[in-house]
Amino acid sequence: MQPFTFNTVNTIISESGSLSQIANQCARLGIDRPMVVTDSGIVALGILDSLNAHLDTANLEAIVYSDVVADPPEQVVLDAVALAMENNIDGVIGFGGGSSMDTAKLVALLANSNESLADIYGVDNVKGKRLPLIMIPTTAGTGSEVTAVAIVTTGETTKMGVVSAELFADVALLDAELTLGLPPHITAMTGVDAMVHAVEAYTSIHKKNIYSDTLAKQALALLSKNIKTATHNGGDLEAREAMLLGACLAGQAFANAPVAAIHALAYPLGGHYHIPHGLSNSLVLPSVLAFNSPSCAKWYSELAEIFIARDLIADSETERADQLVAYFIRLITDLNLPATLADAEVPEQDIEMLAKDAMLQQRLLTNNPRPVTEADARAIYRNAYTGSK
């Protein structure tokens, strides 16, 4: 059996209504002066009020940083760190989607370690220790609550990641009640994002392992069974619970068997056009799957068995892999998401530029089951533009 090392957060609490445990978790971790890192949308929707109420009851007066934006730029991280240090906070609570949780990880580290953000980009460049850290996702998608990665926008269109075991949180608190108000399109985009995490973890050629494989398959089972219900009937708490847990399991999987070409080709779409990350993944997903299929038909065929009814599943691995691609094409349509780059109003003349930018994501491309050249990236984007395979 292939040897492996598996890392994850210390504690995962999966229970509707578990936000009520936040004060106890702060006490357990020795947090007296927490900083909550979130975004203005969470504040406007009133979702933050419930967290503040629990903290106030325990006489924990939180410092709130609510200026996180999607694909947070460096300045957002630095501003949040400055606020944390000015107020001598002793713990961080990430509350929101992936951008808020990624920012929270970096605040917990940089407010304590005296390192510079520029010095810690890349893999295992973190030297210091972080403050106690609690992650509370309000979407079911990124899995950031259980990953050791934080993504930062470093220029007009470029992103870089900080990857370090020091970014694993102490607690991931999954309260599906916090996701009940998610609009259908956000539910759909984040749900597909979580499914991409699981698929890419299962087919990652670096650090693929039986533990991540098991989590990825269970994640896909939960997500595929519940994503349509959660999208079209957002008040279904059982479906919301399944989606939140599925996203968490997928996050654990790709935290240990990292993502690949789907994410690499999605990043330029977010950087240039500010397309939400989950939708960026969705837009290139079928085309990357079709490209990869000749190199990993066995793995794709194994995943197809999760989605395709037994009486409809094909006999050969190649045919099953094709069924996997077809499943995701149908799913994207059923979720009312844009199906092509043309639908998302990405200019066709930008394909050359996108391909060049995608090739900068070698940290991700090296995990892909099939090597990707710049010419390959152009072809994938063209297919994603028209919806052909």
C-alpha positions as CSV (number, residue, x, y, z in Angstrom):
1,M,0.0,0.0,0.0
2,Q,1.2,3.5,-0.9
3,P,2.5,5.3,2.3
4,F,0.9,8.6,3.2
5,T,0.6,11.3,5.8
6,F,-2.9,12.7,6.5
7,N,-3.4,16.1,8.3
8,T,-6.6,17.9,9.2
9,V,-8.1,20.2,11.9
10,N,-8.1,19.1,15.5
11,T,-11.9,19.2,16.0
12,I,-14.9,19.1,13.7
13,I,-18.4,19.9,15.1
14,S,-21.2,19.0,12.6
15,E,-24.6,19.8,14.1
16,S,-27.3,22.2,13.2
17,G,-27.5,24.9,15.9
18,S,-23.9,24.3,17.0
19,L,-23.1,28.0,16.7
20,S,-24.4,28.1,20.3
21,Q,-21.1,26.3,21.3
22,I,-18.9,29.1,20.1
23,A,-18.3,30.6,23.6
24,N,-17.4,27.2,25.0
25,Q,-14.9,26.6,22.2
26,C,-13.3,30.0,22.8
27,A,-12.9,29.2,26.5
28,R,-11.4,25.8,25.7
29,L,-8.8,27.5,23.4
30,G,-8.1,30.3,25.8
31,I,-9.6,33.0,23.6
32,D,-10.7,36.1,25.6
33,R,-10.5,38.8,23.0
34,P,-11.5,37.2,19.6
35,M,-11.5,38.9,16.2
36,V,-14.2,37.9,13.8
37,V,-13.2,38.0,10.2
38,T,-16.1,38.3,7.8
39,D,-17.6,40.3,4.9
40,S,-20.1,43.1,4.5
41,G,-22.7,40.7,3.0
42,I,-22.7,38.6,6.1
43,V,-23.3,41.7,8.2
44,A,-26.0,43.1,5.9
45,L,-27.9,39.8,6.0
46,G,-27.9,39.8,9.7
47,I,-26.1,36.4,9.9
48,L,-23.3,37.9,12.1
49,D,-25.9,39.0,14.7
50,S,-26.4,35.4,16.0
51,L,-22.6,35.0,16.4
52,N,-22.3,38.3,18.2
53,A,-25.2,37.4,20.5
54,H,-23.5,34.2,21.6
55,L,-20.2,36.0,22.2
56,D,-21.9,38.8,24.1
57,T,-23.7,36.3,26.4
58,A,-20.3,35.0,27.4
59,N,-18.9,38.6,27.9
60,L,-16.6,38.1,24.9
61,E,-16.5,41.4,23.1
62,A,-15.3,40.6,19.6
63,I,-13.4,42.9,17.3
64,V,-15.0,42.6,13.9
65,Y,-13.3,43.0,10.6
66,S,-16.0,42.9,7.9
67,D,-14.2,44.3,4.8
68,V,-13.2,41.0,3.2
69,V,-14.1,40.8,-0.5
70,A,-14.2,37.9,-2.9
71,D,-10.7,36.9,-4.0
72,P,-9.2,39.1,-1.2
73,P,-6.2,41.3,-2.3
74,E,-3.1,41.6,-0.2
75,Q,-4.2,44.9,1.3
76,V,-7.4,43.4,2.8
77,V,-5.2,40.8,4.6
78,L,-2.7,43.5,5.8
79,D,-5.5,45.8,7.0
80,A,-7.1,42.9,9.0
81,V,-3.8,42.0,10.5
82,A,-3.1,45.6,11.5
83,L,-6.5,45.8,13.2
84,A,-5.9,42.6,15.0
85,M,-2.5,43.8,16.3
86,E,-3.9,47.2,17.4
87,N,-6.5,45.5,19.5
88,N,-4.3,42.8,21.0
89,I,-6.6,40.0,19.9
90,D,-5.8,36.5,21.2
91,G,-7.8,34.4,18.8
92,V,-9.5,34.5,15.4
93,I,-12.9,33.4,14.2
94,G,-13.3,33.0,10.4
95,F,-17.0,33.5,9.7
96,G,-18.3,33.3,6.1
97,G,-17.2,31.9,2.8
98,G,-13.8,30.8,1.6
99,S,-12.5,34.4,1.2
100,S,-13.3,35.2,4.9
101,M,-11.9,32.0,6.2
102,D,-8.7,32.3,4.1
103,T,-8.2,35.8,5.4
104,A,-8.8,34.6,9.0
105,K,-6.1,32.0,8.7
106,L,-3.6,34.6,7.6
107,V,-4.6,37.0,10.3
108,A,-4.2,34.3,13.0
109,L,-0.7,33.7,11.7
110,L,0.6,37.1,10.8
111,A,-0.8,38.8,14.0
112,N,1.3,36.4,16.0
113,S,4.4,35.4,14.1
114,N,5.9,38.7,12.9
115,E,6.4,37.3,9.4
116,S,5.6,39.2,6.3
117,L,2.9,38.0,3.9
118,A,5.3,38.2,0.9
119,D,7.7,35.8,2.7
120,I,5.2,33.0,3.3
121,Y,3.8,32.5,-0.2
122,G,4.3,29.0,-1.5
123,V,4.5,25.7,0.2
124,D,5.8,25.3,3.7
125,N,7.4,28.7,4.0
126,V,5.7,29.6,7.3
127,K,8.1,29.6,10.2
128,G,6.0,31.1,13.1
129,K,3.0,30.0,15.1
130,R,-0.6,31.3,14.7
131,L,-3.2,32.3,17.3
132,P,-6.1,30.0,18.2
133,L,-8.3,29.7,15.2
134,I,-12.0,28.7,14.7
135,M,-13.6,28.4,11.3
136,I,-17.4,28.7,10.8
137,P,-18.4,28.3,7.1
138,T,-21.7,30.0,6.0
139,T,-21.5,28.4,2.5
140,A,-21.2,24.7,1.5
141,G,-18.4,24.8,-1.0
142,T,-14.8,25.9,-0.4
143,G,-13.9,23.5,2.4
144,S,-11.6,26.2,3.7
145,E,-12.5,25.4,7.2
146,V,-10.5,22.2,7.0
147,T,-7.7,23.2,4.6
148,A,-4.2,24.5,5.2
149,V,-4.3,26.8,2.2
150,A,-5.1,30.5,1.9
151,I,-5.4,32.2,-1.5
152,V,-4.6,35.9,-2.0
153,T,-4.9,38.1,-5.0
154,T,-1.5,39.5,-5.5
155,G,-2.0,41.9,-8.5
156,E,-4.6,43.0,-10.9
157,T,-5.3,39.4,-12.1
158,T,-2.9,37.0,-10.3
159,K,-3.3,34.9,-7.2
160,M,-0.8,33.2,-4.9
161,G,-1.3,30.7,-2.1
162,V,0.1,30.1,1.3
163,V,0.3,26.4,2.1
164,S,1.3,25.3,5.6
165,A,0.0,22.9,8.2
166,E,0.1,25.9,10.6
167,L,-3.1,27.1,8.8
168,F,-5.1,24.1,9.9
169,A,-7.7,25.5,12.3
170,D,-8.3,24.3,15.9
171,V,-12.0,23.9,15.3
172,A,-14.3,23.7,12.3
173,L,-17.9,24.3,13.3
174,L,-20.5,23.2,10.8
175,D,-23.9,24.7,11.5
176,A,-26.2,24.2,8.5
177,E,-28.7,26.6,9.9
178,L,-26.3,29.4,8.8
179,T,-26.7,28.3,5.2
180,L,-30.5,28.3,5.0
181,G,-30.6,31.8,3.5
182,L,-28.1,31.1,0.7
183,P,-29.6,32.2,-2.7
184,P,-30.0,29.4,-5.3
185,H,-27.2,30.5,-7.6
186,I,-24.7,30.7,-4.7
187,T,-25.8,27.3,-3.4
188,A,-25.3,25.9,-6.9
189,M,-21.9,27.5,-7.5
190,T,-20.4,26.6,-4.1
191,G,-21.8,23.1,-4.3
192,V,-20.1,22.4,-7.7
193,D,-16.9,23.9,-6.2
194,A,-17.1,21.3,-3.5
195,M,-17.6,18.5,-6.0
196,V,-14.6,19.7,-8.0
197,H,-12.5,19.5,-4.9
198,A,-13.5,15.9,-4.4
199,V,-13.0,14.9,-8.1
200,E,-9.5,16.5,-8.2
201,A,-8.5,15.1,-4.9
202,Y,-9.4,11.6,-6.2
203,T,-7.4,12.0,-9.3
204,S,-4.4,14.0,-8.0
205,I,-1.2,12.3,-8.9
206,H,0.7,13.8,-6.0
207,K,-0.2,12.5,-2.5
208,K,-3.3,10.6,-3.7
209,N,-4.1,8.2,-0.8
210,I,-6.7,5.8,0.4
211,Y,-7.9,8.2,3.2
212,S,-8.4,11.1,0.8
213,D,-10.0,8.8,-1.7
214,T,-12.5,7.6,0.8
215,L,-13.4,11.1,1.9
216,A,-13.7,12.3,-1.7
217,K,-16.1,9.5,-2.6
218,Q,-18.3,10.0,0.4
219,A,-18.3,13.8,-0.3
220,L,-19.5,13.2,-3.8
221,A,-22.2,10.8,-2.6
222,L,-23.5,13.5,-0.3
223,L,-23.2,16.4,-2.6
224,S,-24.6,14.7,-5.7
225,K,-27.6,13.4,-3.8
226,N,-28.5,16.8,-2.3
227,I,-27.2,19.6,-4.5
228,K,-30.4,20.0,-6.6
229,T,-32.6,19.9,-3.5
230,A,-30.5,22.5,-1.7
231,T,-30.4,24.7,-4.7
232,H,-34.1,24.6,-5.6
233,N,-35.5,24.1,-2.1
234,G,-33.1,26.1,0.1
235,G,-35.1,25.6,3.2
236,D,-34.5,21.9,3.3
237,L,-32.3,21.6,6.4
238,E,-31.4,18.0,5.8
239,A,-30.1,18.7,2.4
240,R,-28.2,21.7,3.7
241,E,-26.6,19.6,6.4
242,A,-25.5,17.0,3.8
243,M,-24.0,19.8,1.6
244,L,-22.1,21.3,4.4
245,L,-20.7,18.0,5.5
246,G,-19.9,17.0,1.9
247,A,-18.0,20.2,1.4
248,C,-16.1,19.6,4.6
249,L,-15.1,16.1,3.6
250,A,-14.1,17.3,0.1
251,G,-12.0,20.0,1.8
252,Q,-10.2,17.4,3.9
253,A,-9.6,15.3,0.8
254,F,-8.0,18.0,-1.3
255,A,-6.1,19.4,1.7
256,N,-4.1,16.2,1.5
257,A,-4.3,15.3,-2.2
258,P,-4.2,18.7,-3.9
259,V,-6.3,20.1,-6.7
260,A,-5.1,20.4,-10.3
261,A,-6.0,21.7,-13.8
262,I,-9.6,22.6,-13.2
263,H,-8.5,25.1,-10.5
264,A,-5.5,26.2,-12.5
265,L,-7.7,27.1,-15.5
266,A,-10.4,28.6,-13.3
267,Y,-8.1,31.1,-11.5
268,P,-7.6,33.3,-14.5
269,L,-11.3,33.6,-15.0
270,G,-11.7,34.9,-11.5
271,G,-8.7,37.2,-11.8
272,H,-9.7,38.9,-15.1
273,Y,-13.5,38.9,-14.9
274,H,-14.2,38.5,-11.2
275,I,-16.3,35.4,-11.9
276,P,-17.0,33.7,-8.5
277,H,-14.6,30.9,-7.9
278,G,-17.2,28.1,-7.8
279,L,-18.6,29.3,-11.2
280,S,-15.1,29.6,-12.6
281,N,-14.5,25.9,-11.7
282,S,-17.9,24.9,-13.2
283,L,-17.2,26.7,-16.5
284,V,-14.1,24.7,-17.2
285,L,-15.0,21.4,-15.4
286,P,-16.5,19.4,-18.3
287,S,-13.7,20.4,-20.7
288,V,-10.9,19.5,-18.3
289,L,-12.6,16.2,-17.4
290,A,-12.8,15.3,-21.1
291,F,-9.1,16.3,-21.6
292,N,-8.0,14.2,-18.6
293,S,-10.1,11.2,-19.3
294,P,-7.6,9.3,-21.5
295,S,-5.1,9.4,-18.6
296,C,-7.4,8.5,-15.8
297,A,-10.4,6.7,-17.2
298,K,-10.1,4.1,-14.4
299,W,-10.5,6.7,-11.7
300,Y,-13.3,8.6,-13.5
301,S,-15.1,5.3,-14.1
302,E,-14.9,4.6,-10.4
303,L,-16.4,8.0,-9.6
304,A,-19.1,7.5,-12.2
305,E,-20.5,4.7,-10.2
306,I,-21.5,7.2,-7.5
307,F,-23.7,9.2,-10.0
308,I,-25.0,6.7,-12.5
309,A,-27.7,4.2,-11.7
310,R,-26.6,0.6,-11.8
311,D,-28.8,-0.3,-14.7
312,L,-27.5,2.5,-16.8
313,I,-23.8,2.3,-16.0
314,A,-21.6,1.4,-19.0
315,D,-19.4,-1.7,-19.2
316,S,-16.1,-0.2,-20.1
317,E,-14.0,2.2,-18.2
318,T,-13.8,4.6,-21.1
319,E,-17.6,4.7,-21.5
320,R,-18.0,5.2,-17.7
321,A,-15.6,8.1,-17.8
322,D,-17.7,9.6,-20.6
323,Q,-20.8,9.2,-18.5
324,L,-19.0,11.2,-15.7
325,V,-18.4,14.1,-18.1
326,A,-22.0,13.9,-19.3
327,Y,-23.3,13.9,-15.7
328,F,-21.6,17.1,-14.9
329,I,-22.8,18.8,-18.1
330,R,-26.4,17.9,-17.2
331,L,-25.9,18.9,-13.6
332,I,-24.7,22.4,-14.6
333,T,-27.8,22.9,-16.8
334,D,-30.1,21.6,-14.1
335,L,-28.6,24.0,-11.6
336,N,-29.3,26.9,-14.0
337,L,-25.6,27.9,-14.1
338,P,-24.0,29.3,-17.2
339,A,-22.8,26.3,-19.2
340,T,-20.1,27.9,-21.4
341,L,-17.6,30.7,-21.3
342,A,-19.7,32.4,-24.0
343,D,-22.7,32.2,-21.6
344,A,-20.5,33.9,-18.9
345,E,-19.6,36.7,-21.4
346,V,-15.9,35.8,-21.5
347,P,-14.5,37.4,-24.6
348,E,-13.3,34.7,-27.1
349,Q,-10.3,36.8,-28.1
350,D,-9.0,36.5,-24.5
351,I,-8.4,32.7,-24.8
352,E,-4.8,33.2,-25.6
353,M,-4.2,35.4,-22.6
354,L,-6.1,33.0,-20.3
355,A,-4.0,30.0,-21.5
356,K,-0.8,31.9,-20.7
357,D,-2.1,32.9,-17.3
358,A,-3.2,29.3,-16.5
359,M,0.4,28.1,-17.2
360,L,1.6,30.2,-14.2
361,Q,-0.3,27.8,-11.9
362,Q,2.4,25.1,-11.9
363,R,1.7,24.4,-8.2
364,L,-1.6,23.0,-9.3
365,L,-0.8,21.7,-12.8
366,T,1.8,19.4,-11.5
367,N,-1.0,17.5,-9.7
368,N,-3.0,16.9,-12.9
369,P,-3.3,13.3,-14.1
370,R,-2.4,14.5,-17.6
371,P,0.3,17.0,-18.4
372,V,-1.1,20.4,-19.6
373,T,0.8,22.5,-22.2
374,E,-0.1,26.0,-23.2
375,A,-1.6,24.6,-26.4
376,D,-3.7,22.2,-24.3
377,A,-4.9,25.0,-22.2
378,R,-6.0,27.0,-25.2
379,A,-7.9,24.0,-26.5
380,I,-9.6,23.4,-23.2
381,Y,-10.7,27.0,-23.0
382,R,-12.0,26.9,-26.6
383,N,-14.0,23.8,-25.8
384,A,-15.3,25.5,-22.6
385,Y,-16.3,28.5,-24.7
386,T,-18.5,26.6,-27.1
387,G,-19.5,23.7,-24.8
388,S,-18.1,21.1,-27.2
389,K,-15.8,18.3,-26.1
